[in-house]
Structures are given as C-alpha cells and as structure tokens.
Amino acid sequence: MAVNLISQSPPVVRFGLEHQDGIRGVSVLQELHRPRLGPKLDRTNDIWRADLDVSGVDRLEYLFQVTDAEGHPALVLDPDNPRRAPGHLGEKSDFRLPGYQPPLWLDHPGEGRVRTVEVGAGANVPEVGVWSPPRVRRTTALPMLLVHDGAEYARYSRLLEFCWWAIAEGEVGAFRVALLDPGERNREYSAAPDYTSHLEESVIPALTERFRSTSMLGMGASLGALAMMHFHVHGRVLDGLFLQSGAFFRPGLDAVESQLTGFGRISNFVGELLKGDLVPRPTPVSMTCGTVEENLANNRLLCEHLAKNGWDVGLLEHRDAHNWVAWRDSLHTGLLPLLRRVWG
C-alpha cells in the first residue's frame, strides 16, 4: 500500500505498510514535525496506517522505522514507493504532492572536467576538486564559485550539471567551481577561526596559483552557509554569497541545536553580526530556506538585518525541508539570478 494524499485542505498524506510476521511496531521518520520519529502507524488487519499533515511542502522525504518482535528497530525504505531521494546518510523515500515541479535542467547532461589541486599535507582540506566547463584551458581567467560540501553538492544536488546547463544555455558566462570538502565538518564549519584562516592562507592561494580567477563567489548549505559567511567576514571579501538553509543559530530561536559542536561559537558570531559589532563589506547575497525548516526564523532575521544595513540581499522561501533535493530545486531560482547579477 503506497503513501497517498487523502486530503487537500489541509494537505494530509496516509502512509501504509503491509504487515509481515515479526513486526511489532512501525513509525514514520520524517523532517516536517518534532519529534522527527512519528507518527506511529496503527495496525488494522494486515495493514499499518498513519496520517501526517504535510502543510507547507510540495514533497516529503521519509523512512519507516520497523521494530521487530524482540524490540530491535531498523530504518527501511517504503517498498511501495519506488521514488528515492539521495543524501549523505543514505536514500529516503520521496513522495511528491500535486504542486511539485522538478527543475527542467535535470534532463540536461553534465559535461566538463574536474582537476585536483593539492593544498598541503596535514591541511584541513588537503585537496580541492576544481570543475571547468568543456573546451576551457586551465590558463584561461574565469570567475570561480567556492562551494562548501562540494562533493556532496555535486553528487546529491547535481550542482555541476546545473552549472554546465546554465553556461551551455547562455544563462551566464563560463566559470569554474571549486569543490571544498571538510575534514571535521561540525567543528570546521561552526565559525572556527582556524578553518577560515586555512581557507585564506592555504586554499585560496593554491587555487589562484593553478587557475587564474577574475572573481570569487561563495556558496554553502546549512553549516556550510554559515562558514562561508564567516569566511567573508573574517577572511577574504567575496563578490557574492549564495547561502542555503544557513545555520545562523540564535539561543532564543534554536535551542534544539544547542548540543551541536560549536553552537556557542556560531551564536556568538551571528550575534555580533546582528548587533553591528562586525561590519563586513556588503556584497550581493542570495539566501534560500525551506518553509518548514527550523532555520527559517534565523534566516529571516539575518536577511532583514543585512537589508537594513545596505546589503543587496534576498531570501527565497521554497516549499520543502532541509535536504539536498530542496537545495537542488532552488539552484535555478536562487543561484542563477546571483550569478547573472555579479558575473553577467
């Protein structure tokens, strides 16, 4: 029994899972409501069922947690839903509501070449992959997009395919993409001064020595977005920022994240920005955040503050949650206008 939309106003989906011998309980693991594990499915005859309000989104990623007769839980995909959403923790089942429209560029094949740039032994980021579009020489001077969690963006959000589509269709001129991957992600991306210094003193010089760059934009999602803003403020002044679902934590808004490594450092950095203790040079900023994300409130707060202080900034709220497909789906509406604005 597949998941189905059973009500339009409010939108409610019904989950169904066929009972098998040895199953003692079933719950849905979802990203719309707290607690994330729930609702529990009730068994009627040979079917486990539960309903979930999906207001605010056009698609839903989920798993079933199935508990066996001995009380051991296991996360499983929905066997009756063949659609899958990728992610660094593994695939999830993907249910799309009638309003969902995938971006048209997904049908465009990706091209180009990734070259590896060595940064140095013992470095936080020992090497960086740099993508160049087809038929571009290494010595050609081009703008460069710096991307936190670069390999995952390329794998799960198909970033390089999007970039080649934008270039090939004449939406923007040619540019390169530097795929920055973290070592200790939660520590390095939590407004860590040593990581920002490493980017400024080791990574950027290595990139610009290998590739002539005329301009640099920074990009990241979640903690990666926060870390890119920190780099703009305390490291290199970037020519633009694309920040998706940024982890701009504040104690009064994000208590649920307070156990995260570096939460205090993050909240202090964001607080200094909001109070005006830090006055970085304004640069064009495009922000995106899902309508059901817990980060939405802190993203709105930062966007409002930047706008009041003369930044060219906008926040796109898209009908999704905190995941790679959501970030993929807002590349066309969030990143592309920024590239045009800064690079033409």
Helices and strands as residue ranges (DSSP letters): E 4-8, E 11-18, E 23-30, E 37-44, E 47-53, E 59-68, E 73-76, E 84-85, E 92-96, G 104-107, E 113-118, E 127-132, E 142-148, H 150-156, H 159-168, E 176-180, H 185-188, H 193-198, I 199-203, H 204-210, E 213-221, H 223-234, E 241-244, G 255-257, H 263-275, E 285-290, H 296-308, E 313-318, H 324-329, I 331-335, H 336-343
